[in-house]
Amino acid sequence: MVSKNLRIFLFVGFSVFTISMIVYFYQVFYTPNVQVGKQAAVIRIPNDATIDNVSDTLMKYDILSELVPFRFVSKALKYNENVKPGLYVLEPDMTNIEAVRYLRSGAQTPIKITFNNARTLDDVAERFTQRLEITPDELLDAMYDEELKAELGLDSLTMKVIFLPNTYEVYWTISAKSLVKRMKKEYDKFWDDARKKKAEAVGLTPFQVSVLASIVESETIKADEMPKVAGLYINRLNKGWGLQSDPTVVFAAVETGMVNDFTDVKRVLNKHLAINSPYNTYKHTGLPPGPIRIPSTQAINAVLNATKHKYMYMVAEADFSGYHHFSKTLKEHNYYARKYQNALNKARVYK
């Protein structure tokens, strides 16, 4: 028979052990272990990541104070079997159970991506993916995917106009195809009934508005001048005249391989005007087949709200202010064109 003292000893020992385990597990689950005494930290968990990958990242950047308790809670809550990719913000002094529940939920934090001043889809892909998991090549592959283009009702030219320069909130793990679909959705939202009616009023389709906006934006860096420039080109279109836009010639020079980059042409010369390209608006009337840059919403709205006037010609001001002189007659235009050419010669801009 077990003596009374032994029973007491065993009871006390078991109680102490039980209390110790309770305290231990409480500490494991509820003691701060993430970014203790620090600021919030961002962790990116790629697709196909394992609990080992997550743990290694947390320890590499000193986000965890202790690894073992975190791994224990991860296993207890089966996070190790259900790692969710994404970008997560871990707040200061999070406990293991808070962190694991958060990561396990997959409720990643969206990020904001911004792009502007893009000329080509390559530029878009490079700038768009800087903060995303996908690479520029993956986004380009999606842009040129024939099945996706057919699904969205796009082609290689219209694909270029759906990427409206703006700030967008997306998840870090968004796929390339999902991003293209998102941009098409944003584009459709942008072209509401009011804008469609304005496009119809100036005699253009939404796509044509974007094409003209790309020319307007390439012609002037002055936002207050854009509606006036747009009005001039609409006047020329309505009369069946060639647009005779120098930026379209520069685009044609790049497109045909005459030059390697848009910055290679500082001055449009006769050899450039002779380029055989549908983008050369000195040789072909009407709009070019597609945009010569990714047009901004500001330029698009400038076309939709083009200034009504009778100007048919324009040339850059000789003071290089970035503004243009507008003329109604060729005689007046030639006078100011000579002034600008003389200014280029004086500045030694020969090509």
For each residue, the residues with C-beta under 8 A, 3 or more apart:
1:
2: 6 7 10
3: 6 7
4: 7 8
5: 8 9
6: 2 3 9 10
7: 2 3 4 10 11
8: 4 5 11 12
9: 5 6 12 13
10: 2 6 7 13 14
11: 7 8 14 15
12: 8 9 15 16
13: 9 10 16 17
14: 10 11 17 18
15: 11 12 18 19
16: 12 13 19 20
17: 13 14 20 21
18: 14 15 21 22
19: 15 16 22 23
20: 16 17 23 24
21: 17 18 24 25
22: 18 19 25 26
23: 19 20 26 27
24: 20 21 27 28
25: 21 22 28 29
26: 22 23 29 30 31
27: 23 24 30 31 69
28: 24 25 31 69 72 73 96
29: 25 26 73 95 96 97
30: 26 27 95 96 97
31: 26 27 28 69 95 96
32: 36 65 93 94 95
33: 36 64 65 66 69 70 94 95 96 99
34: 41 58 63 64 65 70 90 91 92 93 94 95 96 98 99
35: 38 39 40 41 63 90 91 92 93 94
36: 32 33 65 92 93
37: 92 93
38: 35 41 92
39: 35 92
40: 35 89 90 91 92
41: 34 35 38 61 63 89 90
42: 87 88 89 90 109
43: 54 57 58 61 63 87 88 90
44: 86 87 88 133 172
45: 49 53 54 57 83 84 85 86 87 88 103
46: 49 53 85 133 173
47: 85 133 173
48: 85
49: 45 46 53 54 83 85
50: 53 54 80 83
51: 54 55 71 74 79 80 83
52: 55 56
53: 45 46 49 50 56 57 83
54: 43 45 49 50 51 57 58 83 103
55: 51 52 58 59 64 67 70 71 74
56: 52 53 59 60
57: 43 45 53 54 60 61 63
58: 34 43 54 55 61 63 64 67 70
59: 55 56 62 63 64 67
60: 56 57
61: 41 43 57 58
62: 59
63: 34 35 41 43 57 58 59 90
64: 33 34 55 58 59 67 70
65: 32 33 34 36
66: 33 69 70
67: 55 58 59 64 70 71
68: 71 72
69: 27 28 31 33 66 72 73 96
70: 33 34 55 58 64 66 67 73 74 96 99 100
71: 51 55 67 68 74 75 80
72: 28 68 69 75 76 96
73: 28 29 69 70 76 77 79 96 97 100
74: 51 55 70 71 77 79 80 100
75: 71 72 78 79 80
76: 72 73
77: 73 74 97 100 101 104
78: 75 81 82 104
79: 51 73 74 75 82 83 100 103 104
80: 50 51 71 74 75 83
81: 78
82: 78 79 104
83: 45 49 50 51 53 54 79 80 103
84: 45 103 104 105 106 108
85: 45 46 47 48 49 108 133 173
86: 44 45 106 108 109 171 172 173
87: 42 43 44 45 108 109 111 171 172 173
88: 42 43 44 45 102 103 108 109
89: 40 41 42 109
90: 34 35 40 41 42 43 63 94 99 102
91: 34 35 40 94
92: 34 35 36 37 38 39 40
93: 32 34 35 36 37
94: 32 33 34 35 90 91 98 99 102
95: 29 30 31 32 33 34 98 99
96: 28 29 30 31 33 34 69 70 72 73 99 100
97: 29 30 73 77 100 101
98: 34 94 95 101 102
99: 33 34 70 90 94 95 96 102 103
100: 70 73 74 77 79 96 97 103 104
101: 77 97 98 104 105
102: 88 90 94 98 99 105 107
103: 45 54 79 83 84 88 99 100
104: 77 78 79 82 84 100 101
105: 84 101 102
106: 84 86
107: 102
108: 84 85 86 87 88 171 172 173
109: 42 86 87 88 89
110: 169 170 171
111: 87 131 132 169 170 171 172
112: 167 168 169
113: 128 130 131 132 167 168 170
114: 166 167 168
115: 118 124 127 128 163 165
116: 165 296
117: 165
118: 115 123 124 127 163 165 293 294
119: 123 262 292 293 294
120: 123 124 293 294
121: 124 125 140 143 159 160 163
122: 125 126 136 140
123: 118 119 120 126 127 294
124: 115 118 120 121 127 128 139 163 294
125: 121 122 128 129 136 137 139 140 143
126: 122 123 129 130 136
127: 115 118 123 124 130
128: 113 115 124 125 132 136 139 163 179
129: 125 126 132 134 135 136 138 139
130: 113 126 127
131: 111 113 172
132: 111 113 128 129 170 172 174 179
133: 44 46 47 85 172 173 174
134: 129 138 139 174 175 176 179
135: 129 138 139
136: 122 125 126 128 129 139 140
137: 125 140 141
138: 129 134 135 141 142 176
139: 124 125 128 129 134 135 136 142 143 176 179 180
140: 121 122 125 136 137 143 144
141: 137 138 144 145 176
142: 138 139 145 148 175 176 177 179 180
143: 121 125 139 140 159 180
144: 140 141 149 156 159
145: 141 142 148 149 177
146: 149 150
147: 150 151
148: 142 145 151 152 177 180 181
149: 144 145 146 152 154 155 156 159
150: 146 147 153
151: 147 148
152: 148 149 180 181 184
153: 150
154: 149 158 159 162 184
155: 149 158 159
156: 144 149 159 160
157: 160 161 207 289 290 291
158: 154 155 161 162 207
159: 121 143 144 149 154 155 156 162 180
160: 121 156 157 163 290 291 294
161: 157 158 164 187 207 210 211 291 294 295
162: 154 158 159 180 183 184 186 187
163: 115 118 121 124 128 160 183 187 294
164: 161 183 186 187 190 296 297 300
165: 115 116 117 118 294 296 297
166: 114 186 297
167: 112 113 114
168: 112 113 114 182 186
169: 110 111 112
170: 110 111 113 132 174 179 182
171: 86 87 108 110 111 174
172: 44 86 87 108 111 131 132 133
173: 46 47 85 86 87 108 133
174: 132 133 134 170 171 178 179 182
175: 134 142 178 179
176: 134 138 139 141 142 179 180
177: 142 145 148 180 181
178: 174 175 181 182
179: 128 132 134 139 142 170 174 175 176 182 183
180: 139 142 143 148 152 159 162 176 177 183 184
181: 148 152 177 178 184 185
182: 168 170 174 178 179 185 186
183: 162 163 164 179 180 186 187
184: 152 154 162 180 181 187 188
185: 181 182 188 189
186: 162 164 166 168 182 183 189 190
187: 161 162 163 164 183 184 190 191
188: 184 185 191
189: 185 186 192
190: 164 186 187 195 297
191: 187 188 195 196 206
192: 189 195 196
193: 196 197
194: 197 198
195: 190 191 192 198 199 206 304
196: 191 192 193 199 200 206
197: 193 194 200 201
198: 194 195 201 202 304 305
199: 195 196 202 204 205 206 208 209 304
200: 196 197 203 204
201: 197 198
202: 198 199 209 234 303 304 306
203: 200 234 237 238
204: 199 200 208 209 212 303
205: 199 208 209
206: 191 195 196 199 209 210
207: 157 158 161 210 211
208: 199 204 205 211 212 287
209: 199 202 204 205 206 212 213 300 303 304
210: 161 206 207 213 214 291 295 300
211: 161 207 208 214 215 287 288 290 291 295
212: 204 208 209 215 216 230 233 234 287 303
213: 209 210 216 217 230 291 295 296 299 300 302 303
214: 210 211 217 218 291 292 293 294 295 299
215: 211 212 218 219 233 243 245 247 248 281 288 292
216: 212 213 219 220 226 229 230 233 295 299 302 303
217: 213 214 220 226 293 295 296 298 299
218: 214 215 245 247 248 250 251 292 293
219: 215 216 229 245 246 247 314 324
220: 216 217 225 226 229 322 323 324
221: 322
222: 225 226 322 323
223: 226 298 302
224:
225: 220 222 228 229 323 324
226: 216 217 220 222 223 229 230 298 299 302
227: 230 231 302 305 306 307
228: 225 231 232 307 309 311 326
229: 216 219 220 225 226 232 233 302 314 324
230: 212 213 216 226 227 233 234 302 303 306 307
231: 227 228 234 235 306 307 308 309 311
232: 228 229 235 236 309 311 312 313 314 326
233: 212 215 216 229 230 236 237 243 245
234: 202 203 212 230 231 237 238 303 306
235: 231 232 238 239 309 310 311 312
236: 232 233 239 241 242 243 244 312
237: 203 233 234 240 241 243 286 287
238: 203 234 235
239: 235 236 312
240: 237 285
241: 236 237 244 285 312
242: 236 281 282 283 284 285
243: 215 233 236 237 248 281 285 286 287
244: 236 241 281 282
245: 215 218 219 233 248 249 281
246: 219 249 250 268
247: 215 218 219 250 251 292
248: 215 218 243 245 251 252 279 280 281 288 292
249: 245 246 252 253 265 268 272 273 275 279 280 281 282
250: 218 246 247 253 254 262 265 268 272
251: 218 247 248 254 255 262 279 288 292 293
252: 248 249 255 256 258 272 275 277 279 280
253: 249 250 256 258 259 264 265 272 275
254: 250 251 257 258 259 260 261 262 264
255: 251 252 277 279
256: 252 253 275 276 277
257: 254 260
258: 252 253 254 272 275
259: 253 254 264 265
260: 254 257 264
261: 254 264
262: 119 250 251 254 265
263: 266
264: 253 254 259 260 261
265: 249 250 253 259 262 268 272 351
266: 263 349 350 351
267: 344 349 350 351
268: 246 249 250 265 272 273
269: 272 273 351
270: 273 274
271: 274 275
272: 249 250 252 253 258 265 268 269 275
273: 249 268 269 270 280 282 283
274: 270 271 283
275: 249 252 253 256 258 271 272 280 283
276: 256 280 283
277: 252 255 256 280 283
278: 284 288 289
279: 248 249 251 252 255 288 289 292
280: 248 249 252 273 275 276 277 283 284
281: 215 242 243 244 245 248 249 284 285 288
282: 242 244 249 273
283: 242 273 274 275 276 277 280
284: 242 278 280 281 288
285: 240 241 242 243 281
286: 237 243
287: 208 211 212 237 243
288: 211 215 248 251 278 279 281 284 292
289: 157 278 279
290: 157 160 211
291: 157 160 161 210 211 213 214 294 295
292: 119 214 215 218 247 248 251 279 288
293: 118 119 120 214 217 218 251
294: 118 119 120 123 124 160 161 163 165 214 291
295: 161 210 211 213 214 216 217 291 299 300
296: 116 164 165 213 217 299 300
297: 164 165 166 190 300 301
298: 217 223 226 301 302
299: 213 214 216 217 226 295 296 302 303
300: 164 209 210 213 295 296 297 303 304
301: 297 298 304 305
302: 213 216 223 226 227 229 230 298 299 305 306
303: 202 204 209 212 213 216 230 234 299 300 306
304: 195 198 199 202 209 300 301
305: 198 227 301 302
306: 202 227 230 231 234 302 303
307: 227 228 230 231
308: 231
309: 228 231 232 235 326
310: 235 328
311: 228 231 232 235 314 326 327 328
312: 232 235 236 239 241 327 328 329 333
313: 232 326 327 328 329 330 332 333
314: 219 229 232 311 324 325 326 327 333
315: 324 325 327 333 336 337 340
316: 320 322 323 324 325 340
317: 320 321 322 323 324 325 340
318: 336 339 340 342 343
319: 343
320: 316 317 343 347
321: 317
322: 220 221 222 316 317
323: 220 222 225 316 317
324: 219 220 225 229 314 315 316 317
325: 314 315 316 317 336
326: 228 232 309 311 313 314
327: 311 312 313 314 315 330 332 333 336
328: 310 311 312 313 332
329: 312 313 332 333
330: 313 327 333 334
331: 334 335
332: 313 327 328 329 335 336
333: 312 313 314 315 327 329 330 336 337
334: 330 331 337 338
335: 331 332 338 339
336: 315 318 325 327 332 333 339 340
337: 315 333 334 340 341
338: 334 335 341 342
339: 318 335 336 342 343
340: 315 316 317 318 336 337 343 344
341: 337 338 344 345
342: 318 338 339 345 346
343: 318 319 320 339 340 346 347
344: 267 340 341 347 349 350
345: 341 342 348 349 350
346: 342 343
347: 320 343 344
348: 345
349: 266 267 344 345
350: 266 267 344 345
351: 265 266 267 269
